[in-house]
Amino acid sequence: MEIILLQDVERLGSKDDIVEVKGGFARNFLIPTSKAIVATESAKKVLAENIKQRAHKEAKLKEEATKIAEQIVAKKISIGAKTSTSGKIFGSVNTIQLAEAINKKGFEIDRKQISIPEDSIKEVGTHTAKIKLHKDVVVEIEFKVVAE
């Protein structure tokens, strides 16, 4: 039986895939749990149209993310932290403080979009972080942690 997946199904496929499964699996599990629909001709036409429209929207979002990435790289970001005389930070600097510093520069970045190679930074200096603006646009920025 041919079906169209409405969401990702482990070991079967991802959303909007047309897959062939046994009839009982489709009728007893996938269709009642709203994970799939039967792949009729009309459903396939609707799917093709949805994919075409989504591709246009995705291209626009990717273009916007690329522009934001170029602007973020151009900005110099510094985060103030209380430190000891040896340069160690009391506590740590993590994605929350970095997101706040970036947002003060005029960008809308969520802390969940930011990843720091080490979980938290405990020393003063220059560090790098990756910001995922889009599934295809990941920018690497440098920021400074300075003593207050």
C-alpha positions in Angstrom: 0.0 0.0 0.0 1.4 3.4 -1.0 1.1 6.2 1.6 2.3 9.7 2.2 3.9 10.4 5.5 2.6 13.4 7.5 5.5 13.3 10.0 8.8 11.6 10.4 8.5 7.9 11.2 11.6 6.1 12.5 13.0 3.4 10.1 10.3 4.3 7.5 10.9 7.9 6.2 10.6 11.5 6.8 7.7 14.0 6.4 6.2 14.2 2.8 7.9 10.9 1.7 5.8 8.5 -0.4 6.6 5.0 0.8 5.3 1.5 0.2 4.2 -0.4 3.4 2.0 -3.4 4.1 -1.7 -2.7 4.2 -2.2 -3.7 7.8 0.6 -1.4 9.1 -0.9 1.5 7.2 -4.6 0.9 8.1 -4.1 -0.2 11.7 -1.2 2.2 12.8 -0.1 4.9 10.5 -3.4 6.3 9.3 -5.3 6.1 12.7 -2.4 7.9 14.5 -2.3 10.6 11.8 1.2 9.7 10.8 0.2 9.1 7.1 -2.5 9.3 4.5 -3.3 7.0 1.6 -1.4 8.2 -1.5 -4.2 8.8 -4.0 -3.7 10.8 -7.2 -5.3 13.9 -5.7 -3.2 13.6 -2.5 0.0 13.3 -4.6 -1.0 16.5 -6.5 -1.6 18.4 -3.3 1.7 17.1 -1.9 3.6 18.3 -5.0 2.0 21.7 -4.7 2.8 22.0 -1.0 6.5 21.0 -1.6 6.8 23.6 -4.4 5.4 26.4 -2.1 7.5 25.3 0.8 10.6 25.4 -1.4 9.9 29.0 -2.3 9.4 29.9 1.4 12.6 28.0 2.4 14.6 29.9 -0.2 13.4 33.2 1.1 14.1 32.2 4.8 17.6 31.0 3.8 18.3 34.3 2.0 17.3 36.3 5.1 19.4 34.1 7.4 22.4 34.6 5.1 22.0 38.4 5.4 21.8 38.2 9.2 24.8 36.0 9.3 26.9 38.6 7.4 25.8 41.3 9.8 26.5 39.3 12.9 30.0 38.4 11.8 30.8 42.1 11.3 29.8 43.0 14.9 32.3 42.8 17.7 30.8 41.1 20.8 32.1 41.3 24.3 30.7 39.9 27.5 31.7 41.3 30.9 32.2 38.9 33.8 33.5 39.2 37.3 36.9 37.6 37.6 39.6 36.8 40.1 43.1 38.3 39.8 44.3 35.2 37.9 41.7 35.7 35.1 39.3 33.0 36.2 35.6 33.8 36.0 33.4 33.6 39.1 30.7 31.2 37.7 30.8 30.9 33.9 29.7 32.4 30.6 27.2 30.3 28.7 24.8 30.7 25.8 22.4 32.8 27.8 24.8 35.6 28.3 26.0 35.4 24.7 22.4 35.6 23.4 21.8 38.7 25.5 25.0 40.3 24.2 24.0 39.6 20.6 20.4 40.8 21.2 21.8 44.1 22.6 23.5 44.6 19.2 20.0 44.5 17.5 19.5 40.9 16.5 16.8 38.4 17.5 18.8 35.3 18.4 17.5 32.7 20.8 20.0 30.9 23.1 19.0 27.6 21.7 20.4 28.6 18.3 23.9 29.1 19.8 26.4 26.4 20.6 29.7 26.8 22.3 32.2 24.0 21.9 32.8 23.7 25.6 29.6 23.8 27.7 30.6 27.0 29.5 33.5 29.4 29.5 35.4 29.9 32.7 38.3 32.1 31.5 38.8 35.6 30.1 39.8 35.8 26.5 38.6 35.3 22.9 36.3 32.4 22.2 34.2 31.1 19.3 30.6 30.0 19.1 28.3 28.7 16.3 24.9 30.2 15.6 22.4 28.2 13.6 20.2 30.7 11.8 18.7 28.2 9.4 19.2 24.5 8.8 21.7 25.3 6.0 23.1 28.6 7.5 25.5 28.2 10.4 27.8 31.1 11.2 30.8 31.0 13.5 31.5 34.1 15.5 34.2 35.2 17.8 33.5 37.0 21.0 35.5 38.3 23.9 35.0 37.7 27.6 36.4 40.6 29.5 36.9 41.4 33.2 34.4 43.9 34.7 
